[in-house]
């Protein structure tokens, strides 16, 4: 069955008692036992809930894994995965990394003796050079957020397998509709399901998918023990969002490509980071291992002074954090999503005061381009006219 059909049919044939096409929300936290020593398969909602179970089975199937685990957020999913590791363990991690993941590693996991080294995961020599006897896993974002660096998952998985190292892939930006890392050799896939999978900026969720019986059993134990599970209402909302994933991702990709091409030619833009563009260094790898491109990309302005007025004058596009929803959002990574990464590291990888990130929604692309064109024109006029603006860092941006 094609991916589009599998997505649309999530939960439609899972309630034989009523035949409900939309799987019910089982709000119960406790379930009656038929008799001593017997169970319906549901005992306590933290361990297993009927609504969450349908979502988890769908996630595992879509990602070609053996088991799925729905968590209360993307960070909860990562924390559950990181609980696989013990004091003295070492991880290799993508260099250009979401700030929240960096914060979790450096300010939480480090206190428990789990170390991390940040490398370009597409550089096998760098991975080999930084690999240690106690290296247990490599954590890959591909493409990365916000600079859209692409990793050859097959090549890294082969390298890791030869050394007994787990491969963990954050597949948030491409989703299983465009990329399935387990089919390319990964052991674990994680998602901030808040983003494209949910798709409507109205549900906070995370997903984990594992491959292999032993690893799946270990993850099930951690998922239940830590308890950062997704509640039934949000499980239902996430399933509802996933039903339209194929349609949304196709529109996100189309709109993002058109806008990236527009910005690439704009005189106020120095560089556009989007793997769909042929000049992108990861374009060929992305084309080989994925069937499409995400709806998010970043671009660097020629002058940092343009940033504040652009963020003030966009109208259809919202100045807001997050990504992957039907509404277009623009973010200033240096003071929002990546504020927890030290400035020296941010600047070295390119997350500087001239970088903007755009999560392209499903609005009409002509309207989005016109919104950007108008905001850019106003910014240029005001800078040339000497108008002073409060910078984004002073505007109360969330971390």
C-alpha positions as CSV (number, residue, x, y, z in Angstrom):
1,X,0.0,0.0,0.0
2,X,1.3,3.5,-0.9
3,X,2.3,5.9,1.9
4,X,-0.6,8.3,1.1
5,X,-3.1,5.5,1.6
6,X,-1.5,4.3,4.8
7,X,-1.5,7.8,6.3
8,X,-5.1,8.5,5.4
9,X,-6.2,5.1,6.9
10,X,-4.5,5.5,10.3
11,X,-6.9,4.2,13.0
12,X,-9.8,3.5,10.6
13,X,-9.9,-0.2,11.1
14,X,-8.7,-0.5,14.7
15,X,-12.0,-0.4,16.6
16,X,-13.9,-3.6,15.7
17,X,-16.4,-3.1,18.6
18,X,-18.0,-0.1,17.0
19,X,-16.4,0.2,13.5
20,X,-15.5,3.9,14.3
21,X,-13.6,5.4,11.4
22,X,-12.0,7.9,13.7
23,X,-10.5,5.8,16.5
24,X,-11.9,6.8,19.9
25,X,-10.1,8.7,22.6
26,X,-9.8,6.4,25.6
27,X,-9.4,8.8,28.4
28,X,-9.3,6.0,31.1
29,X,-6.1,5.6,33.2
30,X,-7.1,2.2,34.6
31,X,-8.6,-0.9,32.9
32,X,-10.5,-3.7,34.5
33,X,-8.9,-7.2,34.6
34,X,-11.2,-10.1,33.5
35,X,-9.9,-12.2,36.4
36,X,-6.8,-12.9,38.5
37,X,-3.8,-13.3,36.2
38,X,-5.6,-12.1,33.1
39,X,-5.4,-8.8,31.3
40,X,-7.1,-7.2,28.3
41,X,-3.6,-6.0,27.3
42,X,-4.3,-2.6,28.9
43,X,-3.7,-2.3,32.6
44,X,-2.5,1.3,33.3
45,X,-2.5,4.1,30.8
46,X,1.1,5.1,31.3
47,X,2.2,1.6,30.2
48,X,-0.3,1.3,27.4
49,X,-3.4,3.2,26.3
50,X,-5.6,2.1,23.4
51,X,-5.5,5.5,21.6
52,X,-1.8,5.9,22.0
53,X,-1.2,2.3,20.9
54,X,-2.9,2.9,17.5
55,X,-0.6,5.9,17.0
56,X,2.5,4.0,18.0
57,X,1.7,1.1,15.7
58,X,1.2,3.6,12.9
59,X,4.5,5.3,13.6
60,X,6.4,2.1,13.6
61,X,4.8,1.0,10.3
62,X,5.4,4.3,8.6
63,X,9.1,4.4,9.6
64,X,9.7,0.7,8.8
65,X,10.5,-0.1,12.5
66,X,9.4,-2.7,14.9
67,X,8.0,-0.6,17.7
68,X,6.8,3.0,18.3
69,X,6.7,5.1,21.4
70,X,4.7,8.3,21.7
71,X,6.1,10.9,24.2
72,X,4.9,14.1,25.7
73,X,7.2,16.2,23.5
74,X,10.2,15.9,21.1
75,X,12.6,16.6,24.0
76,X,10.9,13.9,26.1
77,X,11.5,11.5,23.2
78,X,15.2,12.4,23.2
79,X,15.5,12.1,26.9
80,X,14.0,8.7,26.8
81,X,16.4,7.6,24.1
82,X,19.4,9.1,26.0
83,X,18.4,7.0,29.0
84,X,19.8,4.0,27.0
85,X,23.2,5.4,28.0
86,X,25.1,5.2,31.3
87,X,27.9,7.1,33.1
88,X,31.1,7.1,31.0
89,X,29.3,6.6,27.6
90,X,30.1,8.9,24.7
91,X,28.0,10.1,21.8
92,X,28.9,11.6,18.4
93,X,26.4,14.3,17.5
94,X,25.6,16.4,14.4
95,X,27.6,19.7,14.5
96,X,24.7,21.9,13.4
97,X,22.3,20.9,16.1
98,X,18.9,22.1,17.4
99,X,19.6,24.2,20.5
100,X,17.3,22.2,22.7
101,X,19.1,19.0,22.0
102,X,22.5,20.7,22.7
103,X,21.0,22.0,26.0
104,X,19.8,18.6,27.0
105,X,23.2,17.0,26.3
106,X,25.4,19.7,27.8
107,X,23.4,20.8,30.8
108,X,21.5,17.6,31.8
109,X,23.1,14.4,30.4
110,X,26.6,15.7,31.2
111,X,25.7,15.7,34.9
112,X,25.1,12.0,34.6
113,X,28.5,11.4,33.0
114,X,27.3,11.0,29.4
115,X,29.6,13.0,27.0
116,X,29.1,14.3,23.5
117,X,31.4,15.4,20.7
118,X,30.0,17.5,17.9
119,X,31.1,16.6,14.3
120,X,30.1,17.0,10.7
121,X,28.4,13.6,10.5
122,X,28.9,13.5,6.8
123,X,32.6,13.4,7.3
124,X,33.6,9.8,7.9
125,X,37.2,10.7,8.7
126,X,36.0,13.1,11.3
127,X,33.7,10.5,12.8
128,X,36.6,8.0,12.9
129,X,38.9,10.6,14.4
130,X,36.5,11.5,17.2
131,X,35.3,7.9,17.9
132,X,36.4,6.5,21.2
133,X,36.3,3.0,22.8
134,X,33.3,4.2,24.9
135,X,31.4,5.7,21.9
136,X,27.9,4.1,22.0
137,X,25.9,6.0,19.4
138,X,25.9,8.7,16.7
139,X,23.0,11.1,16.7
140,X,22.2,12.6,13.3
141,X,20.0,15.4,12.2
142,X,19.6,15.4,8.5
143,X,18.9,17.9,7.2
144,X,20.1,19.9,10.2
145,X,18.3,22.8,11.8
146,X,18.9,25.6,10.8
147,X,21.7,25.3,8.2
148,X,20.3,22.2,6.4
149,X,23.5,20.1,6.4
150,X,22.8,16.7,4.9
151,X,24.3,13.4,6.1
152,X,24.7,10.2,4.0
153,X,22.8,7.9,6.2
154,X,23.8,4.7,4.4
155,X,27.5,5.5,4.6
156,X,27.4,6.5,8.3
157,X,25.2,3.5,9.2
158,X,27.8,1.2,7.6
159,X,30.6,2.8,9.5
160,X,28.7,2.7,12.8
161,X,27.6,-0.9,12.4
162,X,31.2,-2.0,11.8
163,X,32.0,-0.6,15.3
164,X,28.9,-1.7,17.2
165,X,27.6,1.9,17.4
166,X,23.9,2.7,17.4
167,X,22.6,5.1,14.8
168,X,19.9,7.6,16.0
169,X,18.3,9.9,13.4
170,X,16.1,12.9,14.1
171,X,13.7,12.7,11.1
172,X,11.6,15.6,12.2
173,X,12.2,17.8,9.1
174,X,11.5,15.2,6.4
175,X,9.1,12.8,8.1
176,X,8.6,9.2,6.9
177,X,6.8,10.6,3.8
178,X,10.1,11.8,2.4
179,X,12.7,9.8,4.3
180,X,12.9,6.6,6.2
181,X,16.2,6.3,8.0
182,X,15.7,2.8,9.3
183,X,15.6,1.5,5.7
184,X,18.9,3.2,5.3
185,X,20.5,1.5,8.3
186,X,19.5,3.5,11.3
187,X,18.5,1.8,14.6
188,X,16.3,4.5,16.1
189,X,14.3,7.4,14.7
190,X,13.0,10.3,16.7
191,X,10.6,13.0,15.9
192,X,9.4,16.2,17.4
193,X,5.9,15.3,16.3
194,X,4.8,18.8,17.2
195,X,6.2,19.8,13.9
196,X,5.2,18.3,10.5
197,X,3.6,15.1,11.8
198,X,1.0,17.1,13.8
199,X,1.2,19.9,11.3
200,X,-1.2,22.4,12.8
201,X,0.7,24.1,15.7
202,X,-1.8,22.7,18.2
203,X,-0.3,19.6,19.7
204,X,3.0,19.0,21.6
205,X,4.3,15.5,21.0
206,X,7.4,13.3,20.3
207,X,7.8,9.9,18.7
208,X,10.5,7.2,18.9
209,X,10.7,4.3,16.5
210,X,13.1,1.4,17.1
211,X,14.3,-1.5,14.9
212,X,15.1,-4.9,16.5
213,X,13.5,-6.9,19.3
214,X,16.1,-6.3,22.0
215,X,16.3,-2.6,21.4
216,X,12.5,-2.3,21.2
217,X,12.2,-4.1,24.5
218,X,14.8,-1.8,26.2
219,X,13.0,1.3,24.9
220,X,9.6,0.0,26.1
221,X,11.0,-0.4,29.6
222,X,12.4,3.1,29.5
223,X,9.3,4.6,28.0
224,X,7.2,3.1,30.8
225,X,9.7,3.8,33.6
226,X,10.4,7.4,32.7
227,X,6.7,8.0,32.0
228,X,6.9,11.0,29.7
229,X,4.1,9.5,27.6
230,X,1.6,11.2,25.3
231,X,-1.9,11.6,26.6
232,X,-4.9,10.2,24.7
233,X,-6.3,13.5,23.5
234,X,-3.0,14.5,22.0
235,X,-2.5,11.0,20.6
236,X,-5.8,11.5,18.7
237,X,-4.9,15.0,17.5
238,X,-1.5,13.7,16.2
239,X,-3.2,10.9,14.3
240,X,-5.6,13.3,12.8
241,X,-2.8,15.5,11.7
242,X,-0.8,12.6,10.2
243,X,-3.7,11.7,7.9
244,X,-3.0,14.8,5.8
245,X,0.8,14.5,6.0
246,X,1.3,13.6,2.3
247,X,-0.8,16.5,1.0
248,X,0.9,19.0,3.4
249,X,4.5,17.9,2.7
250,X,4.0,18.2,-1.0
251,X,2.6,21.7,-0.6
252,X,5.3,22.6,1.9
253,X,8.0,21.5,-0.5
254,X,6.5,23.3,-3.5
255,X,6.1,26.5,-1.6
256,X,9.6,26.4,0.0
257,X,11.3,25.7,-3.3
258,X,9.6,28.6,-5.0
259,X,10.4,31.0,-2.1
260,X,14.0,29.7,-1.8
261,X,14.5,30.5,-5.6
262,X,13.0,33.9,-5.1
263,X,15.4,34.7,-2.2
264,X,18.4,33.3,-4.0
265,X,18.0,36.1,-6.6
266,X,17.2,38.9,-4.1
267,X,20.0,41.5,-3.7
268,X,19.5,41.7,0.1
269,X,20.1,38.0,0.6
270,X,23.7,36.6,0.6
271,X,23.0,32.9,0.9
272,X,20.1,30.4,0.9
273,X,20.4,27.0,2.7
274,X,18.0,24.6,1.2
275,X,18.9,21.1,-0.2
276,X,16.4,21.3,-3.0
277,X,18.6,23.9,-4.7
278,X,21.2,22.4,-7.0
279,X,24.0,24.5,-5.5
280,X,23.5,23.1,-2.0
281,X,26.4,20.8,-1.1
282,X,24.1,18.1,0.1
283,X,21.7,18.2,-2.9
284,X,22.9,14.9,-4.5
285,X,22.8,13.0,-1.2
286,X,19.4,14.3,-0.3
287,X,18.1,13.4,-3.7
288,X,19.5,9.9,-3.4
289,X,18.2,9.0,0.1
290,X,15.0,11.1,0.2
291,X,12.0,11.4,-2.1
292,X,11.5,15.1,-1.4
293,X,12.4,18.1,0.6
294,X,11.2,19.7,3.8
295,X,9.4,23.0,4.0
296,X,11.9,24.8,6.2
297,X,15.1,26.5,5.2
298,X,17.4,29.3,6.3
299,X,18.9,32.4,4.6
300,X,21.5,34.9,5.4
301,X,21.0,38.6,4.9
302,X,23.7,40.8,3.5
303,X,23.3,43.2,6.5
304,X,22.2,42.3,10.0
305,X,20.4,45.7,10.2
306,X,17.7,44.3,7.9
307,X,16.7,41.6,10.4
308,X,14.6,43.6,12.9
309,X,12.6,45.6,10.3
310,X,11.9,42.4,8.2
311,X,10.5,40.7,11.3
312,X,8.4,43.7,12.1
313,X,6.9,44.1,8.7
314,X,6.0,40.5,7.7
315,X,2.3,40.2,7.9
316,X,1.1,36.9,6.4
317,X,4.2,35.2,7.8
318,X,4.3,35.2,11.7
319,X,7.4,36.0,13.7
320,X,7.3,32.9,15.9
321,X,9.2,29.9,17.0
322,X,8.5,26.3,15.9
323,X,8.1,24.9,12.4
324,X,6.1,22.4,10.3
325,X,2.6,23.8,10.7
326,X,0.2,24.9,8.0
327,X,1.0,28.6,8.9
328,X,4.3,30.1,7.8
329,X,6.6,31.2,10.6
330,X,9.9,33.1,10.6
331,X,12.5,32.7,13.4
332,X,15.7,34.4,14.3
333,X,17.8,31.4,15.4
334,X,20.6,33.3,17.1
335,X,18.3,34.5,19.9
336,X,15.5,32.0,19.8
337,X,15.9,28.3,18.9
338,X,19.8,28.3,19.2
339,X,20.3,30.7,22.1
340,X,21.6,28.0,24.4
341,X,24.5,27.2,22.1
342,X,27.5,29.3,23.0
343,X,28.1,32.2,20.7
344,X,31.5,31.0,19.6
345,X,30.1,27.7,18.5
346,X,27.1,29.3,16.8
347,X,29.3,31.7,14.8
348,X,31.7,28.9,13.8
349,X,28.9,26.9,12.2
350,X,27.2,29.9,10.7
351,X,24.3,30.7,13.1
352,X,25.0,34.4,13.3
353,X,23.1,37.7,13.6
354,X,22.3,37.7,9.8
355,X,20.6,34.3,9.7
356,X,16.8,33.9,9.4
357,X,14.9,30.7,9.3
358,X,11.6,30.3,7.4
359,X,9.1,27.5,8.0
360,X,7.0,27.7,4.9
361,X,3.3,26.9,5.3
362,X,0.6,25.9,2.9
363,X,-0.7,29.3,2.0
364,X,-0.6,30.4,-1.6
365,X,3.0,30.8,-2.6
366,X,2.4,34.1,-4.5
367,X,1.0,35.7,-1.3
368,X,4.0,34.5,0.7
369,X,6.5,35.9,-1.8
370,X,4.6,39.2,-1.9
371,X,4.7,39.4,1.9
372,X,8.5,38.8,1.9
373,X,9.0,41.3,-1.0
374,X,7.0,44.0,0.8
375,X,8.8,43.4,4.1
376,X,12.2,43.5,2.4
377,X,11.4,46.7,0.6
378,X,10.2,48.4,3.8
379,X,13.4,47.2,5.6
380,X,15.7,48.6,2.9
381,X,13.8,51.9,2.9
382,X,14.0,52.3,6.6
383,X,17.7,51.3,6.9
384,X,18.6,53.7,4.1
385,X,16.4,56.4,5.8
386,X,18.1,55.8,9.2
387,X,15.0,54.6,11.1
388,X,15.9,52.9,14.4
389,X,14.3,49.6,15.4
390,X,14.4,47.5,18.5
391,X,16.4,44.4,17.7
392,X,14.9,40.9,17.9
393,X,17.0,40.2,21.0
394,X,15.2,43.0,22.9
395,X,11.8,42.1,21.6
396,X,11.0,39.4,24.2
397,X,11.9,36.4,22.0
398,X,11.2,33.0,23.6
399,X,14.0,30.6,24.2
